[in-house]
């Protein structure tokens, strides 16, 4: 019998569309797998839930919604970038179905471009989670302020493969919540997870969480083409738009083309960013500079 792959997100109503695109990209690239989505929700409407459920059922997959007790995070720091819902991932192993052995948590600013069975089956070698090193890992002072050695590195919390039993047995949820309450955190949930799990996480390859900082930072154009066109054995599978989002008109990330391709399979298929006059002017100038061979335009970027 095929093992079910469990994938989880935490969202509020503003992120329903993006969660839908994420789900389509996941299901399209994993049609041979049985997948169950676990949605930790903040004030989703019935329409929101029906829209996501329709996508799951269309691919013969399952979906379950969980309401999280928001009062647990009343005094936690929030901002436009980090709303209260970001803390829900800390509750995931505690509230997910007890028979689930491991779950892959992913942020909703993510798309999948390939199968994830290899990731889901990775041997965690006794660690509680698997994660990808973050670009902030180079800032030793920041890590030292979290109370551990920078030689243990710092991971990005946007993609986390969780051993549910080990998490619960080590009381990770309570430790993280206590850390946030008692410390001045700059990257709230991510700082807490790193502080508590700094010796208990397995470093995964960047293809499993290819964050925005790397999307345009290619030295070799051929290397970019290979990654973009899904060539080679280690092309980026999980694309994480950790910077400017693809649904924002200011986004110049070439990988956003994949986002809009998968969005076509949702009810939001015709929704595209509205560009400002300034953006239209800059785009027109870039086209003209390319036409007259003054400066080559990125052939993979679409306005």
C-alpha positions as CSV (number, residue, x, y, z in Angstrom):
1,X,0.0,0.0,0.0
2,X,1.3,3.4,-1.0
3,X,2.2,5.6,2.0
4,X,0.3,8.9,2.3
5,X,2.5,12.0,2.0
6,X,1.4,14.6,4.6
7,X,1.9,18.3,3.7
8,X,0.8,21.2,5.9
9,X,0.4,25.0,5.5
10,X,-0.9,27.7,7.8
11,X,-3.0,30.5,6.2
12,X,-5.5,33.2,6.7
13,X,-8.2,34.2,4.1
14,X,-5.8,36.5,2.3
15,X,-3.6,33.5,1.4
16,X,-6.3,31.1,0.1
17,X,-5.4,31.8,-3.6
18,X,-1.7,31.3,-3.1
19,X,-2.3,28.1,-1.1
20,X,-4.5,26.9,-4.0
21,X,-1.6,27.5,-6.5
22,X,0.8,25.7,-4.2
23,X,-1.6,22.7,-4.0
24,X,-2.0,22.5,-7.8
25,X,1.8,22.6,-8.3
26,X,2.2,19.9,-5.7
27,X,-0.5,17.6,-7.1
28,X,0.5,18.1,-10.8
29,X,4.1,17.0,-10.0
30,X,3.1,14.1,-7.7
31,X,0.2,12.4,-9.5
32,X,1.4,8.9,-8.5
33,X,1.3,9.8,-4.8
34,X,-1.5,9.9,-2.2
35,X,-1.3,13.3,-0.6
36,X,-3.2,14.7,2.3
37,X,-3.1,18.5,2.9
38,X,-3.4,19.8,6.5
39,X,-4.5,23.4,6.6
40,X,-4.0,25.3,9.9
41,X,-6.5,28.1,9.4
42,X,-7.2,31.5,10.7
43,X,-10.7,32.7,10.0
44,X,-11.2,31.0,6.6
45,X,-14.7,31.4,5.1
46,X,-16.7,28.4,3.9
47,X,-15.9,29.6,0.3
48,X,-12.2,29.6,1.1
49,X,-12.4,26.0,2.4
50,X,-14.6,24.9,-0.5
51,X,-12.1,26.4,-3.1
52,X,-9.2,24.5,-1.6
53,X,-11.2,21.3,-1.1
54,X,-12.3,21.4,-4.7
55,X,-8.6,21.4,-5.8
56,X,-7.7,18.4,-3.5
57,X,-10.7,16.4,-4.6
58,X,-10.0,17.1,-8.3
59,X,-6.7,15.3,-7.9
60,X,-8.3,12.6,-5.7
61,X,-6.3,13.8,-2.7
62,X,-7.5,14.6,0.9
63,X,-7.6,17.8,2.8
64,X,-8.3,18.6,6.5
65,X,-8.7,22.0,8.2
66,X,-7.7,22.8,11.7
67,X,-8.8,25.8,13.8
68,X,-5.9,27.0,16.0
69,X,-6.4,28.7,19.4
70,X,-5.3,32.3,18.6
71,X,-5.2,33.2,22.3
72,X,-2.0,31.3,22.7
73,X,-0.2,34.1,20.7
74,X,-1.9,37.2,22.1
75,X,1.3,38.9,23.2
76,X,3.5,37.6,20.4
77,X,5.1,40.1,18.0
78,X,3.4,40.6,14.7
79,X,3.7,42.9,11.6
80,X,2.5,43.1,8.0
81,X,5.3,40.7,7.1
82,X,4.7,38.3,10.0
83,X,1.0,38.1,11.0
84,X,-0.2,36.0,13.9
85,X,-0.8,33.0,11.6
86,X,3.0,32.4,11.2
87,X,3.1,30.9,14.7
88,X,0.6,28.2,13.8
89,X,3.3,25.9,12.4
90,X,4.6,25.6,15.9
91,X,1.4,23.9,16.9
92,X,1.3,21.5,13.9
93,X,2.7,18.3,15.5
94,X,0.5,18.8,18.5
95,X,-2.8,19.0,16.6
96,X,-2.3,16.9,13.6
97,X,-3.8,13.4,13.4
98,X,-2.0,11.2,15.9
99,X,-1.3,8.4,13.3
100,X,0.8,10.8,11.2
101,X,4.5,9.9,11.6
102,X,6.0,12.8,9.6
103,X,4.7,15.9,8.0
104,X,6.2,18.4,5.5
105,X,5.4,21.9,6.6
106,X,5.6,24.6,3.8
107,X,4.9,28.3,3.6
108,X,2.3,29.4,1.1
109,X,4.7,31.5,-1.0
110,X,6.0,28.3,-2.5
111,X,5.5,26.2,-5.7
112,X,6.6,22.6,-6.4
113,X,8.3,21.7,-9.7
114,X,8.9,18.0,-9.2
115,X,8.2,14.9,-7.1
116,X,8.8,15.1,-3.4
117,X,8.8,11.4,-2.4
118,X,12.6,11.5,-2.2
119,X,12.4,14.4,0.3
120,X,9.6,12.9,2.3
121,X,11.6,9.6,2.7
122,X,14.9,11.2,3.7
123,X,16.5,9.5,6.7
124,X,16.6,12.2,9.4
125,X,19.3,10.3,11.2
126,X,17.8,10.8,14.6
127,X,17.1,14.5,14.1
128,X,13.7,16.0,14.9
129,X,13.5,18.0,11.6
130,X,15.1,18.4,8.3
131,X,15.5,21.9,6.9
132,X,17.6,24.1,4.5
133,X,20.2,26.5,5.6
134,X,19.1,30.2,5.4
135,X,21.1,33.1,3.9
136,X,21.0,34.6,7.4
137,X,23.2,31.7,8.5
138,X,26.3,33.8,7.7
139,X,25.6,36.4,10.4
140,X,27.3,34.9,13.4
141,X,26.4,37.7,15.8
142,X,22.7,37.2,15.1
143,X,23.0,33.5,15.9
144,X,25.0,34.1,19.0
145,X,22.2,36.3,20.3
146,X,19.9,33.3,20.0
147,X,22.1,31.5,22.5
148,X,24.0,28.9,20.5
149,X,27.1,28.6,18.4
150,X,27.0,29.8,14.7
151,X,28.9,26.6,13.8
152,X,25.5,24.9,14.1
153,X,24.1,27.2,11.4
154,X,20.7,28.7,10.9
155,X,17.8,27.2,8.9
156,X,14.9,28.7,7.0
157,X,11.5,27.7,8.5
158,X,9.6,27.9,5.2
159,X,10.1,24.2,4.6
160,X,10.4,21.8,7.5
161,X,10.3,18.0,7.4
162,X,9.0,17.0,10.9
163,X,9.3,13.8,12.8
164,X,6.1,14.2,14.7
165,X,6.7,11.8,17.5
166,X,10.2,13.1,18.2
167,X,8.8,16.7,18.2
168,X,6.2,15.8,20.8
169,X,8.5,13.7,22.9
170,X,10.9,16.6,23.2
171,X,8.2,19.2,23.9
172,X,9.3,21.4,21.1
173,X,6.1,23.4,20.8
174,X,6.2,24.6,24.4
175,X,9.9,25.3,24.3
176,X,9.5,27.5,21.2
177,X,6.5,29.4,22.6
178,X,8.4,30.0,25.9
179,X,11.5,31.2,23.9
180,X,9.3,33.8,22.0
181,X,7.7,35.0,25.2
182,X,11.0,35.5,27.0
183,X,13.3,36.8,24.2
184,X,13.5,39.7,21.8
185,X,13.1,37.8,18.5
186,X,13.7,39.5,15.1
187,X,12.4,36.6,12.9
188,X,9.8,35.3,15.4
189,X,9.0,31.7,14.8
190,X,12.2,31.0,12.8
191,X,14.4,32.4,15.5
192,X,12.7,30.3,18.1
193,X,12.9,27.1,16.1
194,X,16.6,27.6,15.5
195,X,17.3,28.4,19.1
196,X,15.5,25.2,20.3
197,X,16.5,22.8,17.5
198,X,20.0,24.1,16.7
199,X,21.5,20.7,17.4
200,X,18.5,18.6,16.3
201,X,18.1,19.5,12.6
202,X,19.4,17.8,9.5
203,X,20.7,20.0,6.7
204,X,18.9,19.4,3.5
205,X,20.0,20.3,0.0
206,X,18.9,23.7,-1.3
207,X,16.8,22.1,-4.0
208,X,14.2,21.4,-1.3
209,X,13.9,25.1,-0.4
210,X,15.3,27.3,-3.1
211,X,14.7,30.8,-1.6
212,X,14.5,34.0,-3.6
213,X,18.0,35.1,-2.9
214,X,19.2,32.4,-5.3
215,X,16.7,32.9,-8.1
216,X,18.6,35.5,-10.0
217,X,22.1,35.0,-8.5
218,X,23.5,32.8,-11.2
219,X,27.1,33.2,-12.3
220,X,26.7,30.9,-15.3
221,X,23.7,31.4,-17.6
222,X,23.8,27.8,-18.6
223,X,23.5,26.8,-15.0
224,X,20.4,29.0,-14.7
225,X,18.9,27.5,-17.8
226,X,19.4,24.0,-16.5
227,X,17.7,24.8,-13.2
228,X,14.9,26.8,-14.8
229,X,14.1,24.1,-17.4
230,X,14.2,21.3,-14.8
231,X,17.4,19.7,-16.1
232,X,20.0,17.7,-14.1
233,X,19.6,15.5,-11.1
234,X,19.5,18.3,-8.5
235,X,17.4,21.1,-10.1
236,X,15.4,23.2,-7.6
237,X,12.1,21.3,-6.8
238,X,10.7,23.7,-4.1
239,X,10.7,27.3,-5.2
240,X,10.3,29.6,-2.3
241,X,9.4,33.3,-3.1
242,X,10.8,34.5,0.2
243,X,11.4,38.0,-1.2
244,X,9.0,40.0,-3.4
245,X,6.0,37.7,-4.2
246,X,5.1,36.7,-7.8
247,X,1.6,38.2,-7.3
248,X,3.3,41.6,-6.7
249,X,3.8,43.8,-9.8
250,X,7.4,44.6,-8.6
251,X,8.5,41.0,-8.7
252,X,11.1,40.4,-11.4
253,X,11.8,36.8,-10.4
254,X,12.0,34.6,-13.5
255,X,10.6,31.6,-11.5
256,X,7.3,33.5,-11.2
257,X,6.4,32.2,-14.6
258,X,5.9,28.8,-13.0
259,X,3.5,30.4,-10.4
260,X,1.3,31.8,-13.1
261,X,1.3,28.5,-15.1
262,X,0.0,26.6,-12.1
263,X,-2.4,29.4,-11.3
264,X,-4.2,28.7,-14.6
265,X,-5.5,25.4,-13.1
266,X,-7.4,27.3,-10.4
267,X,-10.4,29.6,-10.3
268,X,-8.0,32.6,-10.1
269,X,-6.4,31.8,-13.4
270,X,-7.0,35.2,-14.9
271,X,-5.7,37.2,-11.9
272,X,-2.5,39.0,-12.8
273,X,-0.6,41.9,-11.1
274,X,-1.6,45.5,-12.0
275,X,1.5,47.4,-13.0
276,X,2.1,51.1,-12.3
277,X,2.9,53.6,-15.0
278,X,6.5,53.8,-13.7
279,X,6.8,50.0,-14.1
280,X,5.4,50.2,-17.7
281,X,8.0,52.9,-18.5
282,X,10.9,50.9,-17.2
283,X,9.8,47.8,-19.0
284,X,9.4,49.6,-22.3
285,X,12.9,51.1,-21.9
286,X,14.4,47.6,-21.2
287,X,12.7,46.3,-24.4
288,X,14.1,49.2,-26.4
289,X,17.6,48.8,-25.0
290,X,17.5,45.1,-25.9
291,X,16.2,45.8,-29.4
292,X,19.0,48.2,-30.2
293,X,21.5,45.8,-28.6
294,X,22.5,48.3,-25.9
295,X,21.7,46.0,-22.9
296,X,20.3,42.4,-23.2
297,X,17.0,41.8,-21.4
298,X,16.4,38.7,-19.3
299,X,14.7,36.4,-21.8
300,X,13.0,34.5,-19.0
301,X,11.4,37.5,-17.4
302,X,7.9,38.3,-18.5
303,X,6.2,41.6,-17.5
